[in-house]
Structure formats: structure tokens, C-alpha cells
Amino acid sequence: MSASSRGLLVWGVAGAVMSVASPTLAQSTSESSELEEVLVTAQRRGERLQDVPITVTVLDADQIQQARVQQIGDVANRTPGLSFDAYPASQPRVFIRGIGSPDRGAAGDPSAAVFLDEIYLGRPAAVAFDAFDVERIEVLKGPQGTLYGRNVVGGAINVLSRRPNLAAFDAGAEITVGNYQKIDGAAFVNTPFADGKAALRASGSWRTHDGYVRNTFTGNRVDDQDTSSARLQLAAEPSDSVRLSFTLDGTRDRATGPAQHVFDLDEGADEAAFWTVDRDRDRTAGATEGYQNRDTWGARVQADWDVSFATLTYLGSYRTLDYENSYDFDGGNATTNLIDIGGGEQEQSDFYSNEVRISSLPGGDVSWVAGLYNFGSDTDRLDNLALNVAGDLLDEIYTQRATLDSYAVFGDVTWALTDRFSVTGGVRYSRDEKEYRVSNTAGDAIVRAQERFDVTVARNYDATTYRVGASFTPAEDHLLYVMVSRGFKSGGFQDTPASAADAADDFEPEYATQYELGQKSTFADGALIWNNTLFLLDYTDLQTRRVLDNLSIVTDNAGEATIQGFETYLTWRAFAGARLTVSYAYTDATFDEFVPAPGVDYAGNRISRTPEHKVVVSPAYEWQLPRGATLSFAADYSYESRIFDDNSNEGPEVRDPTHFVDARVIYTSTDEKWAVSLWGKNLTDELTRTFQATFLGANFGAYNPPRTYGATFSWNY
């Protein structure tokens, strides 16, 4: 850690301690409007965000709607400590505090997980949701292995839908038009029945835009969108002690492939002469437009029963995924590149979960939860690489089939020893049973492999994860806490192995233990919130992927890494109508031990896809018009420092620092029944690379979307 970084950490801690020691800080703004109270379920129970002894970033319903947060990338843009890459956009890879995984194989797992209404989305392509009619999005940072289970080494993103309202009818709709022929529509309706003991809520959306990039070879456009989503929820309370809910949801995507480019030549590689560099974001020249098609849907059922001493809960789900993509990876054709790289993936996955838990009733000195959990999945996946070398087609196919049965038992308790001091402890035991078959016998050629094979293997993995901590309230509206938590990601098998021996050789689980010291404070009668966190992650046996000279990709347990940093969050309503939110994350993520090949040592290198600095600044002002209507102005500025997309930390796989600006103006009617929003995203037309990889003599990848703007009309009943 540099001296300047240490100074920043010391300044943050000193400021936090001073603020807690001086509860009168910023009382001069006590006449300001109080900030809205934020409730979260990060610890599997409803709590005020300021009372939760872990780092959680929350986007509430108003932020989601007004800032047009729709997909996982929009969440990442507004959350320090969270990043992702689009390889392609239909298979996002999430990284939290430097921990994530690029592994998309049938027997692999993510290192940071996404949950939809507490249901684990077990495959990268299954991370498909529309944030319309969503109550909030919670980003939990650091290992969450005790309450959330496997594959939350880096953290978890929990998307929580708005639940049916049993008390009143409600409805709403919105329509959006914008550049690139953008047309969006969304609507919801909530209908109580059975004398207020049940309600039905239905919501849906349709989002389309023309391609951002013109393919000069085919004459058509790519990087477009055609997404439809729907959700149907039924909730009932047949008695004061019983609550039932059932949900069906689904998403359908139809899109062309991403616009690929040759960013750089790999100087010194013999194959560098095969390629023509193309850095024009507005144009590509791929031999085909490609496609990205996805259909996913799921069912969720929950039953809660309050008994005299606790609440019994059953939570079950079933989800299915049908996904395929194919596109031109080099972004060129026979007139520009000597080799044409194509191919894609097909995947059919079915997964289910069952959870039975018992939790304490609210209001006591001891809050606890205990339960049993089961997750299962069946995945069939096809990985195709097609090389066209001067008219000679080499078509290689890997077929993969993986089954998983996972079981867990867990318990967690928080005990308020006094009015000011509480202790927390939890433990979880998890066991994964994996079976995997991989074959490369279907294709006409072998490119990445050394031989043809058809291998079936099986392996079990288990781990005990935990958390232990304490929290102290030195004064009203101030919280100090310390938390130690441990997470684990299951082991797995190679998705495109080079040989039968490699196919049979698994990689081991990875583990992370986090030490976190935090402070949460509210000042000025609720007008100002300032939270600070120091953390250190001990990351062992981390699973990393590397591309070999024969193009095969190998996942290894790299060794060890240390991730340490500081995060701060401040939101201030300085006076009526005004609000300023500032958040910042410093993340020092480096390898302690990592020898990817004999004679190559990456110790001291930064972990890929992790910016050292990230800042988000969001000012907003709401102007009250004479007759009660409002005019709101808001903006979001986001800065990320340089990112290495390869653990070697060598060029050309480097993303330069970025500065993104979004803004909006919203007019809301006097009765708050309707509103009109004029909005823009990436207003400075910032250019960055969302994915890149070097092999066969060149660095290939894709760019971010350009400047977009439009108008949204919304209506509420």
C-alpha cells in the first residue's frame, strides 16, 4: 500500500472516530429535511440499514426508476467496490472487492453471486432481470458464506421485487423513446381480493433499441436489444400468523452479437501479421452479425408461519435457462484478417432450491436464524470454436454435462448483551456433490486439445464457513462494529481441457476470510449519513484462468492474495430539496503467491478487473413549483482508475481510467400521478473497453455503449 493510500485510510478512520465522538457534528443543518429510512434484509431479517454491521450498498425504488437502473451493469456503475465485464453482455461476470470468476463452464461457479428475491441465480447467463417494479437492490460486500451459502466469496447482489399489497389497488405504466430508435414500455397492476387477505401483482416490460454499431461488411447493425420480461406474484394471509406467496417470472432476449474489434497487435507473436487493428467504436466488419438468444423463467414459493416463539419459513424455487450465442470474435472478415475466429455456446440448465429455516420473532434481545438448504442443477453446455484459415474451416466442439447436488445447514445469532453492545456469531456447513462429463469428439477438428477424449469424473467438496463480530453504539444514531467472515467457492473441472488427463484433474475450492472494521453515523436530525469501512481479505487457493499457447483455457488454484481497502459513503440533505451522495472505494488487491508457469511469477501484481479507486458522486435538487408540482434535477458522475484485464498486468489488456456522467430532469405533477423525464447516459460519450483478451497474435474485445438519451413518460394510479 502506498504512503498516500495509508494516509487516506488514516484520515477516514480519524474522521469516523471524531464524528462518533462528537454527536453534535453538522447539527447546524437540523432544520433540513430528514433522509428517508432505508430497510434491508441483508441478514435475512428486516433491519434499518444503519443498524446492520456489514457493508451494504442499497439502490432504492426511486433511484432505480429515476436513474434508469435496469441491468447488472447499471448497478455496477453506481456501486464502488463492484465491477463487471461483458463477455458478452448476455453472460455478465461480477467482481466484488476484487473477487470474481470468469469461469462459465458447466462444472464451474461464480465467486460473487446474484440472488433474485433470495433465490440463487446459479449460472452466469441466468443473471437476467429487469429492474422495473423492484423495491431495492442490495450489494453485500465481502464473504457472505454463513447466511447466503456457497459461491459468495466476494459478496452478493440481492434484487428484491415489490411485493403484492393486500390493502389497496395500484397500477402504473411508463413509456420511453430515445436515440438509436429506442422504445421501452413497462406496466404493473396490483389487485387485492378475498376481503384484503390476498393480492395479485403483475408487471412486465419490453425494451428495444437499434444496434449501436454498424457492420460495414454485412450492411446491418449489431449491439442491439430486444428484451421482454414479466413477473406474476400472488400473496395471501389466510390468518394473522400465516403468510403465503407464489411468483412466476421470465425473461426473453433476442439480440445480435457484440461488435468485436482488434484493439492491439501482440508484438513479437508470429500471428500478429494476420490482423488489422480496428478501434472505431461506431463500426465493425465481422463476417456475420451473430446472435445472443436467451429464455429463462422461474417459479418461487414461500410460506411463513408465526408460532409462539419463532417464525417457520419454507422457501423453494425452480428455474430453467435456454441460452445460445454465436458471433464473429475478431470483428473482421477475409478482406481484413487472414483468420476468421467464430463460434459460440449453447446451454440448457435447470436448477432448484429448497430452504427450511426457523427465525426469532422481532423485538427480543436475541435475534437468531437456523435452517437447512438444498440446491441442485443439471447443465448441458456446448462450446464451439470455429477457425477459418484462408478458406480452411476448423470446427471444434466441446460438449459438457454437469450435475450438482448441494446441501447445507446453518445458524446465526445476534445477542444484545446491553442496550449498547451486541455480539454476532454464525456457522454454516456446506457439501457439494458434482459429476461431470466432457467430450471433444463431436467436432470435425481439434484445435485447443491435444487428443480426442470422452471423460466422466465426480468429486465432492465441503467446507465450514462462519462469521463472528461485535457492534457497539457509543451514542444514539452511531454504530461501531467489527466482523470476521469466511466464504468458500466450490471446486470444479476444466471446461475446455487439452487432454483426458486434464479433464479428469479438478481444481480445488477457494476461500476468503475478511476482517472488517466499520462505523455508521447519522447526524443533523437525520439529514446527514456518513459510513466508513476498513477491510482486509485473506484470499487463498483462488481459482484463476489463463489461455495457453494452443488456445485452451486452464483453471488453476493460483496461490494467495491479500485484498485490503477503505470505503466511505456520505449522503446529505443540506436543505429542503437538495441532496448530495458521495461514495468512494479504495481497493488494493494484489497476489502474494502466483506462479502461472515455470519461470513466471505474478507475486505483487494486481488482481485483474479491479480498479484501485472508484468514486461515485450524485447531486440532486427538487424544486417545488408554485402549484405543488416539482421539477427535479439529478446527475451521476462515476470515476474508475486503471484496470488490468489480465493478471500479468502487462499490455495491451489494460483499461484506461474512465469518467462517466449521467443526468436527468424530471417534472412530476401536483398529484404525483404522472411525470416526464428527460435523461441522458454517458453524456460525455466516454470510450472504454468492456472486455478484452489476447491470443493468436492480437488483443480482441468490445467497447461500451455510446451516448444515449431520451424521454420517459410515467403514470401512477
C-alpha positions in Angstrom: 0.0 0.0 0.0 1.4 3.4 -0.9 2.0 6.1 1.6 -0.7 8.3 0.1 -3.2 5.3 0.4 -2.2 4.8 4.1 -2.8 8.4 4.7 -6.2 8.2 3.1 -7.1 5.2 5.4 -5.9 7.0 8.5 -7.9 10.1 7.5 -11.0 8.1 7.0 -10.7 6.3 10.4 -9.8 9.5 12.2 -12.8 11.3 10.7 -15.1 8.5 11.6 -13.9 8.4 15.2 -14.2 12.2 15.5 -17.8 12.1 14.1 -18.8 9.4 16.6 -17.1 11.2 19.5 -18.9 14.5 18.6 -22.6 13.7 18.0 -23.3 17.4 17.5 -21.4 17.5 14.3 -23.4 19.1 11.5 -26.3 20.0 13.8 -26.4 23.4 12.1 -28.5 21.7 9.4 -31.0 20.3 11.8 -33.8 22.2 10.1 -33.1 20.2 6.9 -35.4 17.5 5.7 -34.7 14.1 7.2 -33.3 11.4 4.9 -35.6 8.5 4.2 -35.1 5.5 6.4 -33.7 2.5 4.4 -34.8 -1.0 5.4 -32.8 -4.1 4.2 -32.8 -7.8 4.6 -29.1 -8.3 4.2 -29.0 -10.6 7.4 -32.2 -12.5 6.3 -34.3 -10.3 8.6 -35.8 -6.8 8.2 -33.5 -4.1 9.7 -32.5 -0.5 9.3 -29.5 -0.2 7.1 -27.7 1.9 9.7 -28.1 -0.9 12.2 -26.6 -3.6 10.0 -22.9 -4.5 11.0 -21.7 -5.2 7.4 -21.1 -3.1 4.4 -24.2 -2.9 2.2 -24.8 -0.5 -0.7 -28.6 0.0 -1.5 -30.3 1.3 -4.5 -33.9 2.0 -3.6 -37.0 2.1 -5.8 -36.8 5.8 -6.6 -33.1 5.6 -7.5 -33.7 2.6 -9.7 -36.6 4.3 -11.6 -35.2 7.8 -12.0 -31.6 6.8 -12.8 -32.9 4.1 -15.2 -31.1 1.2 -13.5 -32.2 -1.8 -15.5 -29.5 -4.4 -15.6 -26.4 -5.6 -13.7 -24.1 -3.1 -15.5 -26.2 -0.1 -14.3 -25.8 -1.4 -10.7 -22.0 -1.7 -11.1 -21.7 1.8 -12.4 -23.2 3.2 -9.2 -21.5 1.0 -6.7 -17.9 1.4 -5.6 -16.3 -2.0 -4.9 -18.4 -3.6 -7.6 -17.3 -4.2 -11.2 -18.2 -6.5 -14.1 -17.2 -7.3 -17.6 -19.4 -8.2 -20.6 -18.1 -11.3 -22.3 -20.6 -11.0 -23.8 -23.2 -8.8 -22.2 -25.6 -11.8 -22.0 -23.1 -13.6 -19.7 -22.0 -10.9 -17.2 -19.2 -11.6 -14.8 -19.4 -9.9 -11.5 -16.5 -8.9 -9.2 -16.9 -7.5 -5.7 -13.9 -6.2 -3.8 -11.6 -7.8 -6.4 -13.2 -11.3 -6.2 -15.0 -12.7 -9.1 -14.7 -15.5 -11.6 -14.5 -15.7 -15.5 -15.4 -19.4 -15.4 -18.6 -20.1 -17.3 -18.1 -23.9 -17.8 -20.8 -26.3 -16.9 -18.8 -27.5 -13.8 -17.7 -24.0 -12.7 -19.2 -21.5 -10.4 -19.1 -17.7 -9.9 -17.2 -16.2 -6.9 -19.8 -13.4 -6.4 -23.4 -14.4 -6.6 -26.7 -12.7 -7.7 -30.0 -13.5 -5.9 -33.5 -12.7 -7.2 -35.8 -12.4 -4.2 -33.4 -14.6 -2.1 -33.2 -17.2 -5.0 -29.7 -18.0 -6.2 -29.2 -17.5 -9.9 -26.8 -20.3 -10.4 -25.5 -19.7 -14.0 -23.9 -16.5 -15.5 -26.4 -16.4 -18.3 -29.3 -16.8 -15.8 -28.5 -13.3 -14.4 -31.4 -11.8 -16.4 -33.8 -9.5 -14.7 -35.5 -6.2 -15.4 -35.3 -3.7 -12.5 -38.8 -2.3 -13.2 -41.2 -2.7 -10.2 -38.2 -3.6 -8.0 -38.2 -2.5 -4.3 -34.5 -2.2 -3.9 -31.1 -3.8 -4.9 -28.7 -4.7 -2.1 -25.0 -5.2 -2.7 -23.4 -7.1 0.2 -19.6 -6.7 0.2 -17.3 -9.4 1.4 -17.8 -13.1 2.1 -21.5 -13.9 3.0 -21.0 -17.7 3.4 -22.9 -18.1 6.7 -26.3 -16.7 5.5 -26.0 -17.0 1.7 -24.0 -20.1 1.3 -21.7 -21.3 -1.4 -20.1 -19.1 -4.1 -20.4 -15.7 -2.2 -16.7 -15.3 -1.6 -16.6 -11.8 -2.9 -20.2 -10.9 -1.9 -23.7 -11.0 -3.1 -26.2 -8.9 -5.1 -29.8 -9.3 -3.9 -32.6 -8.0 -6.2 -35.9 -7.6 -4.3 -39.1 -7.2 -6.1 -42.0 -5.1 -4.9 -44.4 -7.4 -3.1 -48.2 -7.5 -3.6 -50.1 -5.0 -1.5 -53.1 -6.6 0.2 -54.5 -3.2 1.3 -55.1 -1.2 -1.9 -55.4 -1.3 -5.6 -52.4 0.2 -7.5 -51.2 0.4 -11.1 -48.6 2.2 -13.2 -47.0 2.4 -16.6 -44.2 4.1 -18.4 -43.0 4.5 -22.0 -39.6 5.6 -23.2 -38.3 6.8 -26.6 -34.7 7.7 -27.3 -31.9 7.7 -29.9 -30.9 4.5 -31.7 -34.7 4.0 -32.2 -35.1 3.1 -28.5 -38.6 2.2 -27.4 -39.3 0.9 -23.9 -42.6 0.1 -22.2 -43.4 -1.2 -18.8 -46.5 -1.6 -16.6 -47.8 -3.1 -13.4 -51.1 -3.7 -11.7 -51.8 -4.7 -8.1 -55.2 -6.1 -7.2 -56.3 -7.1 -3.7 -59.1 -9.7 -3.3 -60.7 -12.0 -0.7 -61.5 -9.1 1.6 -57.9 -8.0 1.8 -56.5 -11.4 2.6 -54.9 -11.8 -0.8 -53.5 -9.8 -3.7 -52.2 -10.3 -7.2 -49.5 -8.2 -8.7 -48.4 -8.4 -12.3 -45.6 -6.5 -14.0 -43.9 -6.6 -17.3 -41.5 -4.7 -19.6 -40.3 -4.5 -23.1 -37.0 -2.9 -24.0 -35.7 -2.4 -27.6 -33.1 -0.3 -29.4 -31.3 -0.5 -32.7 -27.7 -1.6 -32.8 -25.1 0.9 -31.6 -22.6 -0.3 -34.2 -22.8 -0.6 -38.0 -21.3 -3.8 -39.6 -19.7 -2.4 -42.7 -19.2 -5.9 -44.2 -22.9 -7.0 -43.9 -24.5 -3.6 -44.0 -26.6 -4.3 -40.9 -26.3 -3.1 -37.2 -25.1 -5.1 -34.2 -25.2 -4.5 -30.4 -28.9 -4.1 -30.3 -31.6 -5.1 -27.7 -34.9 -6.8 -27.8 -35.8 -7.9 -24.2 -39.2 -8.8 -22.7 -39.7 -9.6 -19.0 -42.7 -10.4 -16.9 -43.5 -11.2 -13.3 -46.7 -12.5 -11.7 -47.0 -12.6 -7.9 -49.7 -14.0 -5.6 -49.7 -13.3 -1.9 -52.1 -14.3 0.8 -52.5 -14.0 4.5 -55.2 -16.5 5.4 -54.7 -15.8 9.1 -52.7 -13.4 11.3 -49.9 -16.0 11.7 -49.7 -17.4 8.1 -48.3 -15.7 5.0 -48.1 -17.4 1.6 -46.6 -16.2 -1.7 -46.1 -17.6 -5.2 -44.1 -16.0 -8.1 -43.6 -16.7 -11.7 -41.1 -14.7 -13.7 -39.4 -14.9 -17.1 -37.1 -13.0 -19.5 -36.7 -13.4 -23.2 -33.7 -11.9 -25.1 -33.1 -11.7 -28.8 -30.1 -9.7 -29.9 -27.3 -9.7 -32.4 -23.8 -10.4 -31.3 -21.4 -7.9 -29.8 -19.3 -5.6 -32.0 -15.9 -7.1 -31.7 -12.6 -5.3 -32.6 -8.9 -5.9 -32.9 -7.7 -3.5 -30.4 -3.9 -4.2 -30.5 -1.4 -6.4 -32.0 0.6 -8.8 -29.8 4.0 -7.5 -30.9 6.5 -10.4 -31.1 3.9 -13.0 -31.9 4.2 -14.6 -35.3 0.4 -14.4 -35.8 0.4 -10.6 -35.4 0.7 -10.2 -39.1 -2.7 -11.9 -39.6 -4.7 -9.0 -38.2 -5.8 -5.4 -39.0 -6.2 -3.1 -36.0 -9.7 -1.6 -35.8 -10.6 0.9 -32.9 -13.6 2.5 -34.5 -16.4 2.1 -31.9 -19.1 3.0 -34.4 -18.1 0.3 -37.0 -17.2 -3.3 -37.1 -16.6 -5.6 -40.0 -17.4 -9.1 -38.8 -18.3 -11.8 -41.3 -21.7 -12.3 -39.6 -23.9 -10.2 -37.2 -24.1 -13.2 -34.8 -26.8 -13.7 -32.2 -27.4 -13.8 -28.4 -30.7 -15.6 -27.5 -31.8 -16.3 -24.0 -35.0 -17.6 -22.5 -35.2 -18.0 -18.7 -38.0 -18.4 -16.3 -38.6 -19.4 -12.7 -41.1 -20.2 -10.0 -40.8 -19.3 -6.4 -42.9 -20.3 -3.4 -42.6 -19.1 0.2 -44.6 -19.9 3.3 -44.2 -18.2 6.7 -45.9 -19.4 9.9 -45.6 -17.5 13.1 -45.6 -19.7 16.2 -45.3 -18.6 19.9 -41.6 -18.3 19.9 -40.4 -18.1 16.2 -41.3 -17.9 12.5 -41.1 -21.1 10.4 -40.3 -20.5 6.7 -40.1 -22.6 3.6 -38.6 -21.1 0.5 -38.5 -23.1 -2.7 -37.7 -22.4 -6.3 -37.3 -23.9 -9.8 -35.6 -22.1 -12.7 -34.7 -23.0 -16.2 -32.3 -21.4 -18.8 -32.1 -21.9 -22.5 -29.2 -19.9 -23.9 -27.2 -19.7 -27.1 -24.8 -17.2 -28.7 -22.6 -17.2 -31.8 -20.6 -14.2 -33.2 -17.5 -13.2 -35.0 -14.9 -12.9 -32.3 -12.2 -11.0 -34.3 -14.6 -8.4 -35.8 -13.2 -8.8 -39.2 -13.6 -10.8 -42.5 -11.5 -12.3 -45.2 -10.7 -8.9 -46.6 -9.2 -7.6 -43.3 -8.0 -10.6 -41.3 -6.2 -13.7 -42.5 -8.0 -15.8 -39.9 -11.7 -15.6 -39.0 -12.5 -16.6 -35.4 -16.1 -17.6 -34.8 -18.1 -19.9 -32.7 -20.2 -19.6 -29.6 -22.0 -21.5 -26.8 -25.3 -23.3 -26.2 -26.6 -24.1 -22.7 -29.6 -25.7 -21.2 -29.7 -25.5 -17.4 -32.3 -26.5 -14.8 -31.8 -25.7 -11.1 -33.9 -25.8 -8.0 -33.5 -24.9 -4.3 -35.2 -25.7 -1.1 -34.7 -23.9 2.2 -36.4 -24.5 5.6 -35.5 -22.1 8.3 -36.7 -21.0 11.7 -36.0 -17.5 13.0 -36.7 -15.5 16.1 -39.6 -13.1 16.4 -38.7 -9.4 16.3 -38.2 -7.4 19.4 -36.2 -9.6 21.7 -32.6 -9.2 23.0 -31.6 -12.3 20.9 -32.1 -12.5 17.2 -31.4 -15.8 15.6 -32.0 -17.9 12.5 -31.2 -21.5 11.7 -32.0 -23.7 8.7 -31.4 -26.4 6.1 -30.7 -25.7 2.5 -30.5 -27.8 -0.7 -29.6 -26.6 -4.2 -29.4 -28.8 -7.3 -28.7 -28.2 -11.0 -28.4 -30.0 -14.3 -26.4 -28.2 -17.1 -25.8 -29.3 -20.7 -23.4 -26.9 -22.5 -21.7 -26.9 -25.9 -18.6 -24.8 -26.6 -17.8 -24.2 -30.2 -14.6 -22.7 -31.7 -14.6 -22.2 -35.5 -11.5 -21.0 -37.2 -11.5 -20.2 -40.9 -7.9 -20.0 -42.1 -7.7 -18.9 -45.8 -10.9 -20.9 -46.5 -9.9 -24.0 -44.5 -12.5 -24.4 -41.7 -11.5 -25.9 -38.4 -14.6 -26.6 -36.3 -14.0 -27.8 -32.7 -16.8 -28.7 -30.3 -16.7 -29.4 -26.5 -19.8 -30.9 -25.0 -20.2 -30.7 -21.3 -22.8 -32.1 -18.9 -22.7 -31.3 -15.2 -24.9 -32.3 -12.3 -24.7 -30.7 -8.8 -26.4 -31.6 -5.5 -25.5 -29.2 -2.7 -26.6 -29.4 0.9 -26.1 -27.0 3.9 -27.0 -26.5 7.5 -26.6 -23.1 9.1 -27.2 -21.0 12.1 -26.7 -17.3 13.1 -27.4 -15.4 16.2 -27.1 -11.8 17.4 -27.3 -11.2 21.2 -27.7 -7.7 22.7 -25.7 -8.0 25.9 -26.6 -4.4 26.8 -28.5 -1.6 25.2 -25.3 -0.5 23.5 -23.3 -3.7 22.9 -24.1 -6.8 20.8 -22.2 -9.8 19.6 -22.9 -11.9 16.5 -21.9 -15.4 15.6 -22.8 -17.8 12.8 -21.7 -21.0 11.2 -22.6 -23.0 8.0 -21.6 -26.4 6.8 -21.9 -26.9 3.0 -21.3 -30.0 0.9 -21.3 -30.1 -2.9 -21.6 -33.4 -4.9 -20.5 -32.8 -8.6 -20.5 -35.1 -11.5 -19.1 -34.0 -14.9 -18.8 -35.4 -18.4 -16.8 -33.6 -21.1 -16.1 -34.7 -24.6 -14.5 -33.2 -27.8 -15.5 -35.9 -30.2 -18.3 -34.1 -31.9 -16.3 -31.5 -34.0 -14.5 -32.0 -37.3 -11.2 -30.9 -35.8 -9.3 -30.4 -32.5 -7.7 -27.0 -32.0 -7.4 -26.4 -28.3 -7.0 -30.1 -27.4 -4.0 -32.4 -27.9 -6.2 -35.5 -28.3 -9.8 -36.6 -28.6 -11.4 -37.9 -25.4 -14.7 -38.5 -23.6 -14.2 -38.3 -19.8 -16.6 -38.7 -16.8 -15.5 -37.7 -13.4 -17.1 -37.0 -10.0 -15.9 -35.2 -6.8 -17.3 -34.0 -3.6 -16.3 -30.7 -1.8 -17.3 -29.5 1.6 -16.4 -26.5 3.8 -17.4 -24.8 7.0 -17.9 -21.1 6.8 -18.5 -18.7 9.7 -18.8 -15.1 10.9 -18.2 -13.6 14.3 -18.4 -10.0 15.3 -19.5 -7.3 17.7 -21.2 -3.9 17.5 -21.2 -1.0 19.9 -23.4 2.1 20.0 -21.4 4.8 21.7 -24.3 7.3 21.2 -27.7 7.5 19.6 -27.5 7.1 15.8 -23.9 6.0 15.9 -22.7 2.4 15.3 -19.2 0.9 15.6 -18.7 -2.7 14.5 -16.1 -5.4 13.8 -16.8 -8.5 11.8 -14.8 -11.5 10.7 -16.4 -13.6 8.0 -15.3 -16.5 5.8 -16.6 -17.7 2.5 -15.9 -20.5 0.1 -16.4 -21.3 -3.6 -16.7 -24.9 -4.6 -14.1 -26.7 -6.7 -14.8 -27.8 -10.2 -13.5 -29.1 -13.6 -12.0 -27.7 -16.8 -14.5 -26.6 -19.4 -12.1 -26.9 -22.4 -9.3 -29.3 -21.3 -6.4 -30.1 -23.6 -6.3 -33.8 -22.7 -8.1 -36.6 -21.0 -5.8 -36.2 -18.0 -6.6 -32.5 -17.8 -10.3 -33.3 -18.0 -10.1 -35.7 -15.1 -8.0 -33.3 -12.9 -10.1 -31.0 -10.9 -9.3 -27.7 -9.2 -9.8 -27.2 -5.5 -12.2 -24.8 -3.7 -11.1 -21.2 -2.9 -11.6 -19.4 0.4 -11.6 -15.8 1.6 -11.5 -14.6 5.2 -12.5 -10.9 5.7 -11.7 -8.7 8.7 -13.9 -5.6 8.6 -14.0 -2.6 10.9 -16.8 -0.2 10.3 -18.7 2.9 11.5 -22.2 4.1 10.6 -23.4 7.5 11.8 -26.4 9.8 11.4 -26.2 13.5 12.1 -28.3 16.7 11.9 -31.6 15.1 13.0 -31.3 12.5 10.2 -30.2 14.9 7.4 -26.7 13.5 7.0 -25.4 9.9 7.0 -21.7 9.1 6.9 -20.5 5.5 6.9 -16.9 4.2 6.8 -15.3 0.8 6.4 -11.8 -0.7 6.6 -11.4 -4.2 5.4 -8.7 -6.8 4.8 -9.3 -10.1 2.9 -7.1 -13.1 3.1 -7.8 -14.9 -0.2 -6.4 -18.4 -0.5 -6.4 -21.1 -3.2 -8.0 -18.6 -5.6 -9.2 -20.0 -8.9 -7.7 -18.2 -11.9 -7.9 -18.8 -15.6 -5.2 -18.5 -18.3 -5.0 -19.0 -22.0 -2.3 -21.4 -23.2 -0.4 -21.2 -26.5 -2.8 -23.8 -28.0 -5.8 -21.6 -27.1 -7.0 -24.0 -24.4 -8.1 -22.3 -21.1 -6.9 -23.7 -17.8 -8.3 -23.0 -14.4 -5.8 -23.4 -11.6 -5.6 -22.6 -7.9 -3.2 -19.7 -8.1 -2.0 -19.4 -4.6 -2.7 -16.5 -2.2 -3.7 -12.8 -2.4 -4.3 -10.0 0.0 -7.1 -7.5 -0.6 -7.4 -4.5 1.6 -9.1 -1.2 1.4 -11.3 1.6 2.6 -14.9 2.5 1.6 -16.8 5.6 2.6 -20.4 6.6 1.9 -21.9 10.0 2.6 -25.4 11.3 1.8 -26.5 14.8 2.9 -29.8 16.7 2.5 -28.2 20.1 3.2 -31.5 22.0 2.8 -35.1 21.2 1.6 -35.0 19.8 -1.9 -31.2 19.3 -2.1 -29.3 16.0 -1.7 -25.7 15.0 -2.3 -24.5 11.5 -2.2 -20.8 10.6 -2.4 -19.2 7.1 -2.2 -15.7 6.0 -2.7 -13.8 2.7 -2.6 -10.1 2.2 -2.4 -9.2 -1.5 -3.2 -5.6 -2.8 -3.0 -5.9 -6.3 -4.5 -2.5 -8.0 -5.1 -1.2 -11.5 -5.4 1.1 -12.8 -2.6 1.8 -16.0 -4.4 1.0 -16.8 -8.1 3.3 -18.8 -10.4 1.2 -19.5 -13.5 4.0 -21.2 -15.4 7.6 -22.2 -14.7 9.8 -19.1 -14.6 6.8 -16.7 -14.4 6.0 -15.1 -11.1 3.0 -12.7 -10.7 3.5 -12.1 -7.0 2.9 -8.4 -6.3 0.6 -8.0 -9.4 -2.8 -6.5 -9.1 -5.8 -8.9 -9.5 -7.5 -8.4 -12.8 -10.7 -6.4 -13.4 -10.3 -4.5 -10.1 -9.8 -0.7 -10.1 -7.8 0.7 -7.3 -10.0 3.7 -7.0 -13.7 4.2 -7.7 -15.8 7.3 -6.9 -19.5 8.0 -7.5 -20.9 11.5 -6.9 -24.7 12.1 -7.2 -26.1 15.6 -6.6 -29.8 16.2 -6.9 -32.2 19.1 -6.3 -36.0 19.1 -6.3 -37.7 22.4 -7.0 -41.2 23.0 -5.7 -43.2 24.8 -8.3 -46.0 27.3 -7.3 -49.0 24.9 -7.7 -47.3 21.9 -6.0 -45.7 20.3 -8.9 -42.0 19.5 -8.7 -39.0 19.8 -11.1 -36.1 17.6 -10.2 -32.5 17.8 -11.5 -30.0 14.9 -10.8 -26.7 13.7 -12.1 -24.3 10.8 -11.5 -20.6 11.1 -12.0 -18.5 7.9 -11.8 -14.7 7.5 -11.9 -12.7 4.3 -12.1 -8.9 4.2 -12.1 -6.9 1.9 -14.5 -8.0 -1.7 -14.7 -5.8 -4.7 -15.8 -7.8 -7.3 -17.7 -5.0 -9.9 -17.3 -3.2 -11.0 -14.2 0.1 -10.4 -15.9 -0.5 -6.6 -15.6 1.2 -6.2 -19.0 -0.2 -4.5 -22.1 -2.2 -4.5 -24.1 -5.0 -5.8 -21.9 -5.4 -2.5 -19.9 -8.4 -0.2 -19.5 -7.5 3.4 -19.0 -9.3 5.4 -16.3 -12.9 6.4 -17.1 -15.2 9.3 -16.3 -18.9 8.6 -16.9 -21.7 11.2 -16.5 -25.5 10.5 -16.5 -28.1 13.2 -15.9 -31.9 13.7 -15.9 -34.6 16.3 -15.4 -37.9 15.1 -14.1 -41.2 17.0 -14.0 -43.8 15.5 -11.5 -47.4 16.6 -11.5 -49.1 18.2 -8.4 -51.0 15.0 -7.6 -47.9 12.8 -8.3 -50.0 10.8 -10.8 -47.7 11.4 -13.8 -44.2 12.5 -14.6 -42.0 13.3 -17.6 -38.2 12.7 -17.5 -35.6 13.8 -20.0 -32.5 11.8 -19.5 -29.0 11.1 -20.8 -26.5 8.3 -20.1 -22.7 8.6 -20.9 -23.2 12.2 -21.8 -19.5 12.8 -22.5 -19.5 9.8 -24.9 -16.7 8.2 -22.8 -15.0 5.3 -24.6 -13.7 2.2 -22.7 -13.3 -1.5 -23.2 -15.8 -3.7 -21.6 -13.9 -6.9 -22.4 -10.6 -7.9 -24.0 -8.4 -10.9 -24.4 -5.1 -11.6 -26.1 -4.3 -14.7 -28.1 -3.3 -15.7 -31.7 -1.2 -12.5 -32.0 -3.9 -9.9 -31.2 -5.9 -8.3 -28.4 -9.7 -8.7 -29.2 -12.6 -7.1 -27.4 -15.6 -4.8 -27.4 -16.5 -1.3 -26.4 -19.1 0.2 -24.0 -22.3 1.8 -25.3 -22.1 5.3 -26.7 -24.0 8.4 -25.5 -27.8 7.7 -25.3 -30.6 10.0 -24.4 -34.4 10.0 -24.4 -37.6 10.9 -22.7 -39.8 8.8 -20.4 -43.4 9.4 -19.5 -44.7 7.6 -16.4 -48.2 7.3 -14.9 -49.3 6.0 -11.5 -52.8 5.3 -10.3 
